[in-house]
């Protein structure tokens, strides 16, 4: 039932018309520089005022519901932050595993409540530190993990059964998670006690982050093998963090980020269904990852729309009956691409605004990008400030005290519905490419470059707005006098690469070559067939096969991916 009857809507519309004719026009006529047209960063027109007439069909029961109730627009849990605040999960990763382990412990001492790991480019793309293509990149923009002993060093002294862990890696996710599972076994920690997430979002690698290691279909198989195995053997683990963040960093707008992320999630559900899995069994362990840009209300509306859209899709299209399968639980990260080098301390304000939007949007965990990340890996001071920002939002502002405090705002509700409708247009377009199969549609959209072209167009429009000063950014297209440097920038230790290479060479030298070769041969045979590859990867990890060797087997069978390079 709509919230408003027709008589009330007509009255609101008439009152607005009188206001526009009398008060608004009388005021704007005296302002020669008054702008008539405003739009969000994603191009949605913004009216000078919103009334119930802007969203006349809004139904509380069907469109909003209470927190923890379908369609979950107002939050995935009944108590939201009154029961438990979001996890403070600052990502960390640089140099060797030992160096990142020290950063982990620093973050935990300063209020971190969950660990998130950033890997270097060789690790993300499935190459060992000793590979020629890795030269100069080892440990540079993330931690280098080559072997099971590296994973042991990464979490040395950290109780795996007491801390939630996130591994931000995609095509090699099956390898990195195998290292973690084997390390847990060595520590006597049962897999049923592990909590955390592996990103494992193979599809977005083709148009988002682009740290692909194998072609899309091969990567998708690895993703679904991990999902299938962990659903049975690692029950509390989130098997995919379906990522819109990297799509947003690649240049998409908020609508595209939401649409393509939902489409990815639908493809994974269809992949599970094709394997004979129950959506009610594996979908509850799917999670999401969104970026948060500077358009405050648009970002809040996007996150609210994500929950409603996912719940409706999973229930109506895939027939889920388990309420947990309908939950769009997500991690949020303030966008590094919005940070400005000039006057970088101003980025603290940007991060705070984006973090507040994430909290008002109902995030389950949050990373606030360091104010100095426009220069390099964040310094300890920047990470301390990011954690402090979250702690102040959580304890001093009163924002977490009630669920969805902006729910019912005429503007926010209209924007939420508008974003959902526009996202569905993209989803329907991709679905049509697959003739009613979102899985086939996603592969078609990737192969044709459709998604990449849409992102490129949005990125061009955003850059043009900045250059035309239609969208103002302090320190970028608006000059500022204060360009104060932070106390100390992160300084990369160039010796870290040599330390990692020596560590890897030592592991290879000490392992039993026959056992390792046998494990890799078994993996090669399984990859050429249709076996679930997770048990074979676990065996290879235990034999001290390297990540590069395991991924090398996958490249042999799946081939190399040739990026279409759409511009």
N, C-alpha and C positions, 0 to 999 in steps of 0.2 A: 504494500500500500504506500503510495507517495506521501511524503511528509506534509505537503501543502495541498489544500483544496484549491479549485480553480478560482474561487472568489478571492482568496488571499493572494494568489499569484497575480490576478488582475489588479488588485489594489497596490501591490508592491511595484508592478510595472508602471502603473499610472503615477505613483509617487516619484519614481525615478525619472520619468519623462518630465514631470513638473520641475524637479530639481535641476535636470540638465538644461532646461529652457530658462529657468530663472537664475538660480545661484551660480551654477557652473558657467554658463555662457557669459553672465555679467562679469564674472571674475576673469575668465580667460581673455576677454576682449581688452582688458587692461594690461595683459602680459604679452608683449610682442614676441618674446622668445619661447612662448608656451609650445610644447610638443603635443600634437594630437595623437600620435601613434607611438605605442610602446609594445615591445614583444619580449618574451623570455629568450634566454640564450638559444633555445631550440626553435625559436620562431613562432611560438604560439602568441597571438595577439593578447594584450592585457588591457582590459577595460578600466576606466577611471574608478568604477565602483561595481560591486557585485551584490545581487539581491537573490532571494529565493527563486525569482523568475529565470535566473541563469541556469538553473539545474532543476527544472520543474518536475521531472519524473523520479527524482531521488527518493529511494525507499530506505528507511532505516534498517529494516529487517533484511532486505535483499542486497543492498549495496554497502551497508556499513556493518551492522551487527555489533555485538559487544566484544571486547578483547577475549581471545580464546574461542570465539564462535565464528562459524562460517558466515561470510566469506573472508574473515580475518583482516579486513581493511584496517581495523583499529588496533591490531596487534595479535601476535601468534599465541600469547599466553594470557590467562585471565588476570594475573597480578602484575604483569610486565615488570617495571623496575622497582615496584614496591616489594616484590618478592626477591628479586636478584637483579642487580645492575648488569649492564652489558660488560663483556670481557674487555679489558684493556689489553690489546694485542698488537704492540708495536713490532713490526717486522725487523729482522736483523739478519745480517749475513755479509761477511767479507773475509778475505784471507783464508787461513786454514781453519779447520774445525775447532781447534783449540782457541783461536782468537775469537771466533763467534761464540763459543761456549762462555768465554769471559764476558762478552756483551750481554748474553742471555742472563747471566747471574747479576750483572749491573742493573738490567731492566727490572728483574724480579725484586731487587733490593729497593727500587724506586717506585714500586706500586704496580708492576706488570702482573696480570692475572692469567695470561695465556701466551704461549710461545709461537712465533711465526717465523719461518725460515726462508730467507732469500738466497738463491743459488747463483753461482757465476754462470756466464754464458756457455762455457764448455759443458758444464753439468746439465744445463737446461736443454742443450742440443745433442746431448748424448756422446760427448767426446771426453776421453781421459785427459788429464793434465799434461801427459807426455806426448799427446798428439800434436803434430806440427800446426794444425789449425788453432790450437789452444794458446799458442805463444803470445804472451803479452796480455792475456785475458784471464789467466788463472787467479782466482780470488779477487779479481779487480772490482766487480760490481755485484758480488755475492760470494757466498762461501763455496769452496771447491770440495766436492764429495765424490771420491772415486771408488771407495771400497767399504766393506762392512766395518773395518777398524776406524775409518773416518767417521762413520755414524756413531760409533762408540765414543769417540773423542768429542763429538758435537754435543752429546747429552751426558757427558761425564758428570757425575754428582747431581744430576737432575732426576728426581723420582718420576718415572714415566707413568706411574699409576695415579699420580696426584696432580699433574699439570697437563692441561689440554695443549696439544701440539698441532701445528699447521705446517705442511710442507707445500711450498708454492712452486710446483713443478708439474709438467703436463705429459708430454709423450714418454719421458723416462720415469713417470710417476710409479709405474709398476716396479721399477728397479729400486728407487729410493725408499718406497714403502717396504719392500722386501728387506732392505738393509735395516730399517727401523724394527720390523717384526723380529728379525733374527737377533738384534741387539736386546729387545725386550725379553726374548727367550733366554739369552745369556744372563740377564739380570733377574730371572725368575719371576718375571711379571707376565701373568696370563693375558692373552690377547683380548679376552673379554673385559679386562680392566683398563684397556687403552681408550682414551678419549681424544678426539682431534679430527683433523681434516687433511686430505690430500687434494690438491686442486684438480688434477686428472681431467681437465677439460680439453680434450684433444681437438675438438672442432674449432674453437676460437683461435687456435694457433695459426690457422690459415688466413685470418683476416685481422686479428687483434695483435697479440704480442709478437707473433711470427718467430718464435724460437722453436720451430718445428724440427723434428728429428727424422720423421718418416712421413710418407704420404697420408692424406686424410683418412682413407679407409683402413690402413694399417694401424694408425693411431687410434681410431675408433675401436678396433678390436682389442687393443691393449686396455683402453678405458673400460670396456664392458667386461673383460676378463677379470679386472680388478674388482669391479662392482659385484660381479657374480660370486667371486671367491670370498670377499669380505662380508657380504650379506650373511653368509653361513658361518664364517670363522672369526670375524672381528666385528661383532654385532653393534658395538657402540661407536664405531668409526664412521665419519661422514665420507662417503666414497667418491663424491665429486663436489667440488666447489665451483658451481657453474658461473663463469666469470663474465660480467659486463664491464668490470673495471678496465681491463686491457683494451676492450673495444672503445671505451670512452677516451682513454689515453691516446688511442690511435686517431682520434678526431671525430668520433660520432657525436651526435647530440643525445639528449636524454631519452628521447623517444626511440631512437635506433638502439641505444644501449639496452633499454628494456625489451624491445621487440626481439632483437637477435638473441639476447640471453634466454628469454622464454622459449624461443624456437630451438635453441641448443638443448634446453631441458626436455622439451617434447621429443626431440630426436633420441635422447638417452632413454627416455621412458619406452619409446618404440623399440629401441635396441634391446632392452630388457624383455619386453613382451615377445619379441621374435625368438628369444632364447627359452621361452616358456616360463619365465619368472612372473611372479605375481606383483602387480603394481603396489598392492597394499604391503608387500614385504620389503621391497627394495627402495621405493620412493621416499619413505620416511628418513632415509639416510642421505638424501640429496640435499645439498645446501647451496647458497648463492653468495656472490661477491659483487658488490656494486661500488662504483666510484661516486664521490659526492663533489659536484662542481660548485661554483659560486652563486648560482641563481637560487637563493634560499628557498623560496616557496615551491619552485619547480622541482627541486630535489626532494623535498618532503613529499610532494604529491607523487613523484615517481616511485618512491619506496612504498607508499600506501597502495598505489596502483599495482605494484608488483605482487603484493600479497593477494589482492583480490583476483587479479588475472590468473595467477598460478592456481589458486584454489578452484576457480571456475573451470579452468582447462582440465585439471587432473580429475575433477569430479565428473564433469559433463562429457568430456571426450574419452577419458580412459576408464571411467567407471569405478574409481577408487571409493572404497567405503571406510577405510581406516582414516580417522581424522588427522593423524600425524602425517599421512601421505599428502595431505592438502597444504601443509605448512610451508610457506616460503620463508625459511630462516636464513638470515644473511649476515655476512661480515661487510663492513663498510670501510673504505679508506678515502681520506681526503686526497684530492688529485694533485699529484706532483707537478703536472703540466700547468697548473694555475699559479705556481710559485714564481716569483720574480727575483732576479739577481740583484737589481738595484734597489737598495733599501730593504734588504732581506729580512730585517726584524719586523717589517710590516706583514711578513708572511705568518707571523703568530696570530694576527687578527684574521687573516684568511683561513687559517687552520681552525681557529675557534668557531668562526661562522659556519664552516662546512661541518665541523664536528657537532655543533648544535643542531644543524639540519638533520644529520644522521640520527641523533637521539630523538628528535621530534618525529622522525620518520619511523622509529621503532626498531633500530638495529639491534642485533644480538651480540656483536662484538665490533670493535672500532680500532683503527690505526689512524693517528694524526701525523701527517707527513712533517718531517723536521723543517724548521724555517730556513735551514741552510742547504736543503737538498737541490736547489737550483745550481749549486756549485759542485757537490759531491755527495758521497755517502754521508748521512747525518752524523754530526758530532754527538758526543755524550751529552753536552749541554742542550742541544736541540732535542734529543730524545727525552731528557729529563723534563724539558718544557712541555713536550707533547703529552707526556704522562700526567704532568701537573694540570694541563688544560682539561684533560678528561676527569681528573679527580675533583677539580673545582666545579665542573659542570654537574658532576654526580652528587656533590655534597653541599654546595652553597647556593645553587640557583633555584631550587624547588622544582625544576623542570621534570625530574623523574617521578614526582610525587603522584601524578595522575596519568593514566594511560591516554595516549593520543590527545593531548591538550588542544590541538588545532582542529580536531574533528568537529564538523558542523560549521566551520568557517565557510561562508558562501564562496569565497575565492578559492580556498584549498579544495573544497569538494568539487567545484567546477573544473579546476585544474587536474584533479585526480581522474575525473571521468574523461576529460579531453585527452590526457596522455594515454589512458587505457584504450580509448577508441582509435587513436592514431597508431598505437603499437599494434593493435589487432589488424589494421590495414596491411602492415608489413608481414605479420604472421600469415595472414590469408594469402598474400602474394607468394610467399615461400612455399606454403602448403600446396598451392596450385602448381608450382614447379615440379612437385613430386606426385602430382595426380592424387592428392589426398593422403599422401604419406609425408609427414614432416621429416622423417629420416632421409628419404630420397630427395625431398625438397632442399634440405640443407646441403647435401652433396652437390645437387645441381646448382645451387646458389653460390657455392664455393668454386666449383669447376668453371662456371661462367664468369666469375669475378663480380657478380651482382652485388654482394654485400660489401665487398671492398670498394666498389665504385660509389655506392651510397655513402659510405663513410668518408671517402675522399671529397665528395661534393659538399658534405656538411662541414668538413674541416676547412675547405676553401671559403665557404660562406662565413664561418666564424672568423677566419683570418682577415677577410675583406672588411668585416665589421670593425675589427680592431684598427686596421689601417685607415679606414674612413672615419674613425673616432665615433662611430655609432655605438660602440661599446667601449667604455673607458676603463683602463687598468692603470692604477697608480704605479709609476716607476717604469711603465712600458710605453704607453702612448700619452701619458700625462707626466710631465717633468716633476721631479721632487728634489728638494734641496738636501734632505737627510739621506745619506747613503752609508750609514754606520755599519761597520763590519761586526759580526758576532765575536764573542770572546776568542774562540779558536775553531778553525775548520778541521775536519777529519784529514789526516795525512796518511796516504797509503804507504805501506811498507813494501818496497819493491823486492825485499828478500823473501816475502811470503811465497811467491811462485816457486822459487828454488826449494824452499822447505817442503812444499807440497809434492814436488816432483821426486824429491829424495824419499819422502814418506811412501809414495806410490811404488817406486822402484824397490823399496825394501819389502813391501808386502808381496809383490810379484816374485821376488827372489826367494822368499821363505815358504811360499805355498807349495803344495804338491802338484806339479804340472799335470800329472796323469788324471788326478781327480778333477782338476779344473777343466781340462780338455774334455773329459767324459761328460761333465755337467753341461758344457757348451754344446757338445754334439747332441745330447738329449734335447736341449732347448731348440736347436736347429731343426731337429726332426719334428718336434711338437709344433713349431711355428709353421712348418710346411704343411702340417695337417690342420685339424680343427680342435685340438685339445685346449683346455683352459691353461694358459701359460703361467699363471701365478705360482703353482707348485714347482714348476721347472725353474722359474726365476729365483724362488727361495733356495732351491738346491744350488743354483749357480752362485748366489750370494754367499751361502755357507762355505762354498769351495774357494772363496776369495777371488772369484771372477770379478773383473772391474766393470764399472758402469759402461765404459766404452766398448768393452768386449761383448757385453750382453746386447747393447744397442746395435753393435756391429752385426750381430746375428739377425736382428730384425731388419736392418738395412739390406742384408743379403737377400732376404725373402720378400720383403715388401717393396724394395727399391728406394730410390732417392726421390724426394719431392721437388718438383720444379715450380717455383712460385710464378703465377701468371703475370705478376707485376702490373696490376691495373692502376692507372693514374687518372 
